[in-house]
Amino acid sequence: MSAKTYQVRTYGCQMNVHDSERLSGLLEDAGYVRAPGDTDDADVVVFNTCAVRENADNKLYGNLGHLAPRKASRPGMQIAVGGCLAQKDRDTIVRRAPWVDVVFGTHNIGSLPVLLERARVEQEAQVEIAESLEAFPSTLPTRRESAYAAWVSISVGCNNTCTFCIVPALRGKEKDRRPGDILAEVETLVAEGVTEITLLGQNVNAYGSDIGDREAFSKLLRACGRVEGLERVRFTSPHPRDFTDDVIAAMAETENAMPQLHMPLQSGSDRVLRAMRRSYRQERFLGIIEKVRAAIPDAAISTDIIVGFPGETEEDFEQTLHVVREARFAQAFTFQYSKRPGTPAAEMDGQIPKEVVQARYERLVALQEEISWAENKKQVGRTLEVMVAEGEGRKDGATRRLSGRAPDNRLVHFTRPDADVPRPGDMVTVEVTYAAPHHLLAEGAVLGVRRTRAGDAWERRNAAPAAGPQGVMLGLPAVGVPEPLPAAPDGCTAC
């Protein structure tokens, strides 16, 4: 008898992607195997949901409706819904989609295999939503989506009360892992061949508030620098409030801490920041950027910006444009404000007309495109060591190129060598010959190939019997401006 198959469909932020790795690991530990491709034929389909978008529930119920006839014609098929929307809506999901077998929350993802079995035996839906974290996700089995790069969660939850964000209500207050547990996971990953890690938290640089050490995050960065074989360390997403000088010093002085920073701005207007309950102002934000650039001159800094927050005036928006001009971000992930049900901002007066928000959004994107291109042009002529990536270059097959990430996380497409072809996870040395707003080109011959343990790990994984295609790539969000809402990617705006 063949093993049962599963499929996990992920929506939302990096935390959801990381949780989905755990869900896959749990199911494989219970004897399931990953279903091939984008199929509706899996025995178990799990939706790991996001709740921050206004239409998140419509998207979920549309997808559940699509699966309903398939489930009716296939005895034994099960559907589970987890994540932030499950945490928020609970019994509503089963009421609106009674063919769902399991609903579980953000705090009890480890319960999924047991709930599936209970639903099968009892022949009725199982709804189990824990109000507090049962087990830190990193203690659970995992099926990582990359052989060479990995998320390492250092905290869950968030203590901020931003008026546009529902995440703290669904993920709970911040809870930190013990530093020793984090470093033990890092060392285990490196032993398996991973050479790049991304430290992950809803508010990653607030790490330590739960254990009473304000410098815990900078100490953790420095400790990662002492892990032999770990070549690249990144983190996401920090909050300006907690971005202290000791963190900047640790970034500058830790050899494997990459010269890259994702620092969410959200708005350049002090008045709007106050309405958002963001605990910094324009001067503080620009001061952080100035200090980072002084300590790490080659740092590429990216950001998140929300356009059209309730009450935003033209003058407020001009302040955002001012910060963008001053900060000269390498990249900005820009979002048109949309109501998040359950957030204070959704009930605020002064909701901005759609056409005004759209016009401001287009002006912001045009300005940032100009700056991104200008900043990328400064890279032309530089020699960079690029970590070869899998799936980053959508046109690589047609162009006979490979793609990867520079130390500052810029996307680089380079000429594929005729011999000694590098594998994902290997390092190549290239010279940048051309810059576009969202990527760099190295059109000459590769200057050097360094085969790595990470490349070996990728080769071993791909030599093993196939368990289905690779899923979501690990690392920071792909470089590129998100499409205008409502077609923008479903994802939590970073805090």
Residue pairs with C-beta under 8 A, 6 or more apart in sequence:
3 31
3 32
3 33
4 31
4 32
4 33
4 43
4 44
5 32
5 33
5 34
5 35
5 41
5 42
5 43
5 44
6 24
6 27
6 32
6 33
6 34
6 35
6 42
6 43
6 44
6 45
6 46
7 34
7 35
7 39
7 42
7 44
7 45
7 46
8 20
8 23
8 24
8 27
8 46
8 48
8 471
9 45
9 46
9 47
9 48
9 63
10 16
10 17
10 20
10 48
10 471
10 472
11 47
11 48
11 49
11 50
11 56
11 59
11 60
11 83
11 490
11 491
12 48
12 49
12 50
12 52
12 83
12 84
12 490
12 491
12 492
13 50
13 52
13 491
13 492
13 494
14 151
14 198
14 200
14 236
14 237
14 477
15 153
15 156
15 171
15 200
15 202
15 492
16 48
16 49
16 50
16 83
16 84
16 492
17 145
17 151
17 472
17 474
18 137
18 151
18 153
18 200
19 48
19 82
19 83
19 106
19 109
19 137
20 48
20 471
20 472
21 142
21 143
21 144
21 145
21 151
22 109
22 110
22 137
22 138
22 140
22 141
22 142
23 46
23 48
23 82
23 109
23 112
24 34
24 142
24 143
24 471
25 140
25 141
25 142
25 143
26 109
26 110
26 112
26 113
26 140
26 141
27 44
27 46
27 112
27 113
28 34
28 141
28 143
29 113
29 141
30 113
32 43
32 44
33 467
33 468
34 143
34 467
34 468
35 41
35 42
35 43
35 468
36 466
36 468
36 469
37 468
37 469
40 66
40 67
40 70
41 70
41 74
42 77
43 76
43 77
43 78
44 77
44 78
44 79
44 80
44 116
45 67
45 77
45 78
45 79
45 80
46 79
46 80
46 81
46 82
46 112
47 60
47 63
47 64
47 79
47 80
47 81
47 82
47 83
48 82
48 83
49 56
49 60
49 81
49 82
49 83
49 84
49 85
49 86
50 56
50 83
50 84
50 85
50 490
50 491
50 492
51 57
51 83
51 84
51 85
51 87
51 88
51 89
51 166
51 170
51 340
51 341
51 342
52 84
52 165
52 166
52 167
52 340
52 491
52 492
52 493
53 59
53 338
53 340
53 490
54 338
54 339
54 340
54 341
55 486
56 85
56 490
57 85
57 89
59 490
60 81
60 85
60 93
61 96
61 97
64 79
64 81
64 97
64 99
64 100
65 97
67 79
67 99
68 97
68 99
70 77
71 77
71 79
71 99
72 99
76 120
78 101
78 102
78 116
78 119
78 120
79 99
79 100
79 101
79 102
80 100
80 101
80 102
80 103
80 104
80 112
80 115
80 116
81 93
81 100
81 102
81 103
81 104
82 103
82 104
82 105
82 106
82 109
82 112
83 105
83 106
84 106
84 166
84 167
84 170
84 171
85 93
86 93
86 103
86 104
86 105
86 106
86 129
87 105
87 106
87 107
87 129
87 170
87 171
88 166
88 169
88 170
88 342
90 103
90 105
90 127
90 129
91 103
91 127
93 100
93 103
93 127
94 100
94 103
94 125
94 127
98 125
100 125
101 116
101 119
101 120
101 125
101 126
102 112
102 115
102 116
102 119
102 125
102 126
102 127
102 128
103 125
103 126
103 127
103 128
103 129
104 111
104 112
104 115
104 128
104 129
105 128
105 129
105 130
106 170
106 171
106 172
107 129
107 130
107 131
107 132
107 133
107 134
107 172
108 128
108 129
108 130
108 134
109 137
109 140
110 134
110 135
110 140
111 128
111 130
111 134
115 126
115 128
116 126
118 126
119 125
119 126
132 172
133 156
133 157
133 172
133 175
136 153
136 156
136 175
136 177
136 181
137 153
137 156
138 152
138 153
138 177
138 181
138 185
144 150
144 474
145 470
145 471
145 472
145 473
145 474
146 194
146 390
146 470
146 473
146 474
147 193
147 194
147 424
147 425
147 454
147 457
147 458
147 460
147 461
148 193
148 194
148 195
148 196
148 387
148 424
148 425
148 452
148 454
148 455
148 457
148 458
149 194
149 195
149 196
149 197
149 198
149 232
149 387
149 425
149 454
149 474
149 475
150 189
150 194
150 196
150 197
150 198
150 474
151 197
151 198
151 200
151 474
152 182
152 185
152 186
152 189
152 197
152 198
152 199
152 200
153 177
153 200
153 201
154 176
154 177
154 182
154 199
154 200
154 201
154 204
154 207
154 220
155 174
155 175
155 176
155 177
155 201
155 202
155 203
155 204
155 206
155 207
155 210
156 171
156 172
156 174
156 175
156 201
156 202
157 168
157 171
157 172
157 173
157 174
157 175
157 202
158 165
158 167
158 168
158 171
158 173
158 174
158 202
158 203
158 206
158 495
159 168
159 173
159 174
159 203
159 206
159 209
160 168
160 203
160 239
160 241
160 277
160 279
160 495
161 168
161 277
162 266
162 276
162 277
162 278
162 495
163 275
163 276
163 277
163 343
163 344
163 345
163 348
164 266
164 276
164 306
164 309
164 337
164 340
164 343
164 345
164 493
165 340
165 343
165 492
165 493
165 495
166 340
166 341
166 342
166 343
167 202
167 492
167 495
168 202
169 342
171 202
174 201
174 202
174 203
174 206
174 209
174 210
175 210
176 207
176 208
176 209
176 210
176 211
176 216
178 211
179 216
179 219
179 220
179 223
182 199
182 220
183 220
183 223
183 224
183 227
186 197
186 224
186 227
186 230
187 227
189 197
190 227
190 228
190 229
190 230
191 229
192 457
193 425
193 453
193 454
193 456
193 457
193 458
193 460
194 230
194 454
194 457
195 229
195 230
195 231
195 232
195 387
195 425
195 452
195 453
195 454
196 230
196 231
196 232
196 233
196 234
196 387
196 454
196 475
197 224
197 230
197 232
197 233
197 234
198 233
198 234
198 235
198 236
198 474
198 475
198 476
199 220
199 221
199 224
199 233
199 234
199 235
199 236
200 235
200 236
201 207
201 235
201 237
202 237
202 495
203 237
203 238
203 239
203 242
203 495
204 217
204 235
204 236
204 237
204 238
205 217
205 235
205 238
205 239
205 242
205 243
205 244
205 247
206 217
206 239
206 241
206 242
207 216
207 217
207 220
208 214
208 215
208 216
208 217
213 219
214 244
215 244
215 246
217 242
217 247
217 250
218 244
218 246
218 247
218 249
218 250
219 250
221 233
221 235
221 247
221 250
221 251
221 254
221 257
222 250
222 253
222 254
224 230
224 233
224 254
224 256
224 257
225 233
225 254
225 255
225 256
225 257
229 453
230 256
231 256
231 387
231 427
231 452
232 256
232 258
232 387
232 407
233 254
233 256
233 257
233 258
234 258
234 260
234 409
234 475
234 476
236 262
236 476
236 494
237 262
237 264
237 304
237 494
237 495
238 247
238 261
238 262
238 263
238 264
239 264
239 495
240 263
240 264
240 278
240 280
240 284
240 285
240 288
241 278
241 279
241 280
243 263
243 288
245 291
248 288
248 291
248 292
248 295
248 296
249 295
250 257
251 257
251 259
251 261
251 292
251 295
251 296
252 295
252 296
258 407
258 408
258 409
259 296
259 298
259 299
259 300
259 407
259 408
260 299
260 300
260 301
260 302
260 407
260 408
260 409
260 476
261 292
261 299
261 300
261 301
261 302
262 301
262 302
262 303
262 304
262 476
262 494
263 285
263 288
263 289
263 301
263 302
263 303
264 303
264 304
264 493
264 494
264 495
265 285
265 303
265 304
265 305
265 320
265 323
265 327
266 273
266 276
266 278
266 304
266 305
266 306
266 309
266 493
267 273
267 276
267 278
267 305
267 306
267 309
267 312
267 316
267 319
267 320
268 282
268 285
268 316
268 319
268 320
268 321
268 322
268 323
268 324
269 282
269 312
269 315
269 316
269 317
269 319
269 320
270 281
270 282
270 319
271 311
271 316
272 309
272 311
272 312
272 316
272 319
273 280
273 281
273 282
275 309
275 310
275 311
275 345
275 348
276 306
276 309
276 345
282 319
282 322
282 323
285 323
285 327
286 323
286 326
286 327
289 301
289 326
289 327
292 299
292 301
293 299
293 301
298 408
299 408
300 330
300 331
300 375
300 408
300 409
300 410
301 327
301 329
301 330
302 329
302 330
302 331
302 332
302 333
302 409
302 476
303 327
303 329
303 331
303 332
303 333
304 332
304 333
304 334
304 335
304 493
304 494
305 320
305 324
305 332
305 333
305 334
305 335
305 364
306 335
306 336
306 337
306 493
307 317
307 320
307 334
307 335
307 336
307 337
307 357
307 360
307 361
307 364
308 336
308 337
308 352
308 356
308 357
308 360
308 361
309 337
309 345
309 352
310 337
310 345
310 348
310 349
310 350
310 351
310 352
311 348
311 349
311 350
311 352
312 337
312 350
312 352
312 360
317 360
317 364
320 364
321 363
321 364
321 367
324 332
324 364
324 367
324 368
324 371
325 367
325 371
328 371
328 374
328 375
329 368
329 371
329 372
329 375
330 372
330 375
330 376
330 408
330 410
331 368
331 372
331 438
331 479
331 480
331 481
332 364
332 368
332 372
332 481
333 477
333 481
333 482
333 493
334 361
334 364
334 365
334 368
334 481
334 482
335 482
335 485
335 488
335 493
336 357
336 358
336 361
336 484
336 485
336 488
337 345
337 352
337 357
338 485
338 486
339 345
339 346
339 351
340 346
358 484
361 484
361 485
362 484
365 481
365 484
368 481
369 437
369 481
372 437
372 438
373 435
373 436
373 437
376 410
376 435
376 436
376 437
376 438
376 439
376 440
377 435
378 435
379 406
379 410
379 432
379 435
379 440
380 432
380 433
380 434
380 435
380 440
381 431
381 432
382 431
382 432
383 429
383 430
383 431
383 432
383 447
384 406
384 407
384 412
384 429
384 430
384 431
384 432
384 440
384 442
385 406
385 407
385 427
385 428
385 429
385 450
386 404
386 405
386 406
386 412
386 414
386 427
386 428
386 429
386 430
386 442
387 404
387 405
387 425
387 426
387 427
387 454
388 402
388 403
388 404
388 422
388 423
388 424
388 425
388 426
388 427
388 428
388 455
389 403
389 404
389 405
389 424
389 473
389 475
390 424
390 458
390 470
390 473
391 470
391 473
392 403
392 404
392 405
392 411
392 473
392 478
393 399
393 401
393 402
393 403
393 411
393 413
395 401
396 402
396 403
396 413
396 416
399 413
400 415
400 416
401 413
401 414
401 415
401 416
402 413
402 414
402 416
402 421
402 422
402 428
403 411
403 412
403 413
403 414
404 411
404 412
404 414
404 428
405 411
405 412
405 475
406 412
406 440
409 475
409 476
409 479
410 439
410 440
410 479
411 438
411 439
411 440
411 478
411 479
412 430
412 432
412 439
412 440
412 441
412 442
413 439
413 440
413 441
413 442
414 428
414 430
414 441
414 442
414 443
414 446
415 442
415 443
415 444
415 445
415 446
417 445
417 446
417 449
420 449
422 428
422 446
422 449
422 451
422 455
423 451
423 455
423 458
423 459
424 454
424 455
424 458
425 452
425 453
425 454
425 455
425 456
425 457
425 458
426 449
426 450
426 451
426 452
426 454
426 455
427 449
427 450
427 452
428 446
428 447
428 448
428 449
428 450
429 446
429 447
429 448
429 449
429 450
430 442
430 444
430 446
430 447
431 442
431 444
431 447
432 440
432 441
432 442
433 441
433 442
433 443
433 444
434 440
434 441
434 443
435 441
438 479
438 480
438 481
439 479
477 491
482 488
482 489
483 489
